[in-house]
Amino acid sequence: MRQCALLCLSILIVGCSSGERRTAADSTAAAARAMPAPLALADIAGRWTISAVRQGSSISYVTYDMIVTGDTSGWTVVFPDRPAMPARVLALAGDSFVVEIGPYRSVVRPNVKVVARTAGRLVNGRLTGRFAAHYGVSGPDSLVIGRFEGTRAP
């Protein structure tokens, strides 16, 4: 009887432990399949027309062009009727980028300086992400956040 109990216990332990390994291997493989491909700058190099929408709104807050180069230097932003200004690539990680521009004279608020930071990625051929605009004023309107979407310019 004792040998039978030990045999059953051994089978149970081996059966359970091999299933755990399979489950861990399966979940690791599933996580690897779910990970987006790393961002290649060559995939986003070019001119993009960006439309930014303030959080809580569906109306375009500001529209501009962003010129992306094949490396992290030379990115620029061009607002309508303004000269191009440099965009600093702060980070490239995984499938995403973080860019900062400014301080520059706001296109929305006359005589106010702003620094804008965007975090985005390429999704189905479009640049998409979030922005935060820090205005040089005191009070509750010093920060505007929202989302942006960009299409490749012809």
C-alpha positions in Angstrom: 0.0 0.0 0.0 2.8 2.4 0.9 4.5 1.7 -2.4 1.3 2.4 -4.3 0.9 5.7 -2.5 4.5 6.7 -3.3 4.0 5.8 -6.9 0.8 7.8 -7.2 2.4 10.8 -5.5 5.4 10.6 -7.9 3.2 10.5 -10.9 1.2 13.5 -9.6 4.4 15.5 -8.9 5.9 14.7 -12.4 2.6 15.4 -14.1 2.0 18.7 -12.4 5.6 20.0 -12.8 5.8 19.3 -16.5 2.4 21.1 -17.1 3.8 24.1 -15.2 6.8 24.2 -17.5 4.6 23.9 -20.6 2.3 26.7 -19.3 5.3 29.0 -18.6 6.7 28.2 -22.0 3.4 28.9 -23.7 2.9 32.2 -21.8 6.4 33.3 -22.7 5.8 32.5 -26.4 2.5 34.3 -26.3 4.1 37.4 -24.8 6.8 37.4 -27.5 4.2 37.2 -30.2 2.3 40.1 -28.6 5.3 42.4 -28.4 5.3 45.0 -31.2 8.3 45.1 -33.6 10.9 47.7 -32.6 10.7 51.1 -34.3 13.0 51.4 -37.2 13.6 55.1 -38.0 13.7 54.2 -41.7 10.0 53.3 -41.4 9.0 56.8 -40.2 11.6 58.9 -42.1 9.9 61.5 -44.2 7.4 64.4 -43.9 4.3 63.9 -41.7 1.2 66.1 -41.4 0.3 66.1 -37.7 -3.1 67.0 -36.2 -3.2 67.5 -32.5 -6.5 67.3 -30.6 -6.8 68.7 -27.0 -8.1 66.2 -24.4 -11.9 66.3 -24.2 -12.3 67.7 -27.6 -12.7 66.4 -31.1 -11.6 69.6 -32.9 -8.0 70.0 -34.1 -6.0 72.1 -31.6 -3.1 72.6 -33.9 -1.8 71.2 -37.2 1.9 71.1 -38.2 4.4 69.2 -40.3 7.1 67.1 -38.8 10.2 66.1 -40.8 11.7 62.8 -39.5 15.2 61.8 -40.6 16.7 58.3 -40.6 18.5 59.0 -37.4 17.8 61.0 -34.2 19.4 64.2 -35.5 17.8 66.7 -37.9 14.1 66.2 -36.9 12.2 69.5 -37.4 8.7 70.8 -36.9 7.1 73.4 -39.2 4.0 75.3 -38.1 2.0 77.1 -40.9 3.6 80.4 -41.8 6.6 79.8 -39.4 10.2 78.8 -40.0 11.2 75.2 -39.2 12.4 74.6 -35.7 14.4 71.7 -34.3 12.8 68.8 -32.6 14.9 67.0 -30.0 14.5 63.2 -29.9 14.6 62.4 -26.2 14.0 58.7 -26.4 13.6 55.7 -28.8 12.6 52.5 -27.1 10.7 49.5 -28.4 8.1 50.7 -30.9 8.0 54.3 -29.5 9.7 57.7 -29.7 9.6 60.8 -27.5 10.3 64.2 -29.0 10.4 67.7 -27.5 10.2 71.1 -29.2 10.6 74.6 -27.8 10.4 76.9 -26.1 8.8 78.6 -29.0 6.1 81.3 -29.5 2.7 79.6 -29.2 0.5 79.3 -32.3 -2.6 79.2 -30.1 -1.8 81.7 -27.4 -0.3 85.0 -28.6 2.9 86.2 -26.8 3.2 83.0 -24.7 6.1 80.6 -24.9 5.5 76.9 -24.9 7.4 73.6 -24.7 5.7 70.6 -26.2 6.6 67.0 -25.7 5.1 64.1 -27.7 5.3 60.4 -27.3 4.2 58.4 -30.4 4.5 55.3 -32.5 3.7 54.0 -35.9 0.4 52.2 -36.1 -1.1 51.0 -39.4 0.9 53.5 -41.4 0.1 56.5 -39.2 2.0 58.2 -36.4 -0.2 58.3 -33.3 0.4 59.3 -29.7 -0.1 61.8 -26.9 1.3 65.3 -26.3 1.8 67.6 -23.4 2.2 71.4 -24.0 3.7 73.4 -21.1 2.8 77.1 -21.4 4.9 79.8 -19.8 2.0 81.1 -17.7 0.9 80.5 -14.1 -2.4 79.0 -13.2 -4.5 76.1 -14.3 -4.1 76.6 -18.0 -0.3 76.1 -18.0 -0.6 72.5 -19.2 -2.6 71.2 -22.2 -2.6 67.5 -23.0 -4.1 65.6 -25.8 -3.5 63.1 -28.6 -2.1 63.5 -32.1 -2.3 61.6 -35.4 -0.1 62.0 -38.4 -0.3 61.0 -42.0 2.6 60.8 -44.4 2.7 63.9 -46.5 3.0 63.4 -50.3 
